[in-house]
Amino acid sequence: MFFHGINWEYVKREYPLLSPRRTVSQKGKEQLLDRIHLIQQFGIEPIHLLEADEGYPEERCIRECYVFGDTVFAFERLPLPMWQLSSHEVGVEVLDLRTCSRIYTYRSVVEVEEWFPGIPCIRTQRPNHLQRTIESGRDHL
């Protein structure tokens, strides 16, 4: 399985396709430098996903994806071409959210189910590491 974390507000704005090219004008200096590096390395700026395997379980992927947003999309397969970005991270040029097989969120499930009828939506607790960040006043999500 492959997992992508994103804030729900971006899902509503970018639905149904995620593509870094659509949001270039909204990126800060650090994100633009990262974008240039990725384009130099891979020829594109990919959408990042975590890939679960025996040594990197789904639960860990979901927990780590929550660092990037309040909603995590799970995919059984991804479109090609696909790039290996690190040992547990892959990238694709465009990600069609309608092809997901499950959705995890600590938001309201009702709104997610309205946008993605028929796709299992699992309500989870806000991860402890995020709760500590919020309580210390450093919530950037």
C-alpha positions as CSV (number, residue, x, y, z in Angstrom):
1,M,0.0,0.0,0.0
2,F,1.0,3.6,-0.6
3,F,0.1,6.5,1.6
4,H,-0.2,10.3,1.1
5,G,-0.9,12.8,3.8
6,I,-2.6,16.1,3.0
7,N,-4.7,18.8,4.7
8,W,-8.4,18.5,3.8
9,E,-8.5,22.1,2.6
10,Y,-6.1,21.3,-0.2
11,V,-8.1,18.2,-1.2
12,K,-11.2,20.4,-1.7
13,R,-9.1,23.0,-3.7
14,E,-7.2,20.5,-5.9
15,Y,-9.7,17.7,-6.3
16,P,-9.6,15.3,-8.1
17,L,-5.9,15.5,-9.2
18,L,-2.9,16.4,-7.2
19,S,0.0,17.9,-9.2
20,P,2.8,20.0,-7.8
21,R,2.7,22.1,-11.1
22,R,-0.7,23.4,-10.1
23,T,0.6,25.0,-6.9
24,V,4.0,26.4,-7.8
25,S,2.9,30.0,-7.3
26,Q,1.9,29.2,-3.7
27,K,5.2,27.8,-2.6
28,G,7.7,29.5,-0.3
29,K,11.4,30.0,-1.0
30,E,12.4,26.7,0.7
31,Q,9.7,24.7,-1.1
32,L,10.8,26.3,-4.4
33,L,14.5,25.3,-3.8
34,D,13.3,21.8,-3.0
35,R,11.3,21.8,-6.2
36,I,14.3,22.8,-8.3
37,H,16.4,20.1,-6.7
38,L,13.7,17.4,-7.4
39,I,13.4,18.6,-11.0
40,Q,17.2,18.4,-11.5
41,Q,17.2,14.9,-10.0
42,F,14.1,13.4,-11.5
43,G,13.0,15.7,-14.3
44,I,9.8,16.5,-12.4
45,E,8.6,17.5,-9.0
46,P,6.8,14.3,-7.8
47,I,3.9,13.8,-5.4
48,H,5.4,12.0,-2.4
49,L,4.0,8.8,-0.9
50,L,5.1,6.3,1.7
51,E,5.2,2.6,0.7
52,A,4.4,0.0,3.4
53,D,6.2,-3.3,3.5
54,E,7.1,-5.9,6.1
55,G,9.7,-3.7,7.8
56,Y,7.7,-0.5,7.4
57,P,4.1,-1.2,8.5
58,E,0.9,0.6,7.3
59,E,0.4,2.1,10.8
60,R,3.8,3.8,10.7
61,C,3.1,5.2,7.2
62,I,-0.2,6.6,8.4
63,R,1.3,8.1,11.5
64,E,4.1,9.7,9.5
65,C,1.7,11.0,6.8
66,Y,-0.3,12.8,9.4
67,V,2.7,15.1,9.8
68,F,1.8,16.5,6.4
69,G,-1.9,16.8,6.8
70,D,-5.1,15.8,8.6
71,T,-6.1,13.3,6.0
72,V,-4.2,10.3,4.6
73,F,-5.1,8.6,1.3
74,A,-4.2,4.9,0.8
75,F,-3.6,3.5,-2.6
76,E,-3.2,-0.2,-3.7
77,R,-1.4,0.8,-6.8
78,L,0.0,4.0,-8.4
79,P,0.2,5.3,-12.0
80,L,3.4,4.9,-13.9
81,P,6.0,6.2,-14.1
82,M,6.9,6.0,-10.5
83,W,10.2,7.1,-8.9
84,Q,11.9,5.7,-5.9
85,L,12.7,8.8,-3.8
86,S,14.1,7.0,-0.7
87,S,14.0,3.6,0.9
88,H,10.3,3.9,1.8
89,E,9.2,6.9,-0.3
90,V,8.0,6.9,-3.9
91,G,6.9,9.7,-6.2
92,V,4.4,10.1,-9.0
93,E,3.8,13.0,-11.4
94,V,0.1,13.2,-10.8
95,L,-2.1,11.5,-8.2
96,D,-5.8,10.9,-8.8
97,L,-7.5,10.9,-5.4
98,R,-10.5,9.1,-6.9
99,T,-8.3,5.9,-7.2
100,C,-7.7,5.6,-3.5
101,S,-8.8,2.5,-1.7
102,R,-9.1,3.9,1.9
103,I,-9.0,7.3,3.6
104,Y,-7.9,8.0,7.2
105,T,-8.7,11.2,8.9
106,Y,-9.1,12.8,12.3
107,R,-11.5,15.3,10.8
108,S,-15.2,14.8,10.3
109,V,-15.8,11.6,8.4
110,V,-19.1,12.9,7.0
111,E,-17.6,15.5,4.7
112,V,-14.9,13.0,3.5
113,E,-17.6,10.5,2.7
114,E,-19.6,13.1,0.8
115,W,-16.6,13.7,-1.5
116,F,-15.6,10.0,-1.7
117,P,-18.7,7.9,-1.7
118,G,-18.1,4.2,-1.5
119,I,-14.5,4.5,-0.3
120,P,-13.9,3.3,3.3
121,C,-13.1,6.3,5.6
122,I,-11.6,5.5,8.9
123,R,-11.7,8.1,11.7
124,T,-8.6,8.0,13.8
125,Q,-7.3,9.9,16.8
126,R,-5.0,12.8,16.3
127,P,-1.5,11.3,16.6
128,N,0.1,11.9,20.0
129,H,3.2,13.6,18.4
130,L,0.8,16.1,16.8
131,Q,-1.1,16.7,20.0
132,R,2.1,17.6,21.8
133,T,3.0,20.0,19.0
134,I,-0.4,21.7,19.2
135,E,-0.3,22.0,23.0
136,S,3.2,23.6,22.8
137,G,1.8,26.3,20.4
138,R,3.7,25.1,17.3
139,D,0.8,23.7,15.3
140,H,1.5,24.4,11.6
141,L,-1.0,22.0,10.1
